[in-house]
């Protein structure tokens, strides 16, 4: 029989990948809901640090593990160098949040997040611009 006759061979991998995707979607929905809660309560116009503090508080209330201002070393010729890269928030070691308070999300913000995703090996990231009337208009998802 040909390889087309044995779909079960990779069934475990496919199920695992599907389960992983469902968990990632659930996590990202929780994160977005948490950010919306913070934005609804505070509104636009505050410093980025205020949103970061409140978002971390909400993540804690929802029992989500996170790291704040996580250092991201750059590997150069086999050495890890601290070049000053800091990810605003990393949730459950699976999602990078880059918080902004700007008029509009610019290409440089997207490039920054994509760099963080590449250097960290994390696949999913969000730019969250809190300087908007409705937060869903200020959220941009990027995948590496």
Secondary structure by P-SEA (a helix, b strand, c coil): cccccccccaaaaaaaaaaaaaaaaaaaaaaaaaaaaaaaaccccccaaaaaaaaaaaaaaacccccccbbbbbbcccccccccccccccccccbbbbbbbcccccaaaaaaaaaaaaaacccbbbbcccccccccccbbbbcc
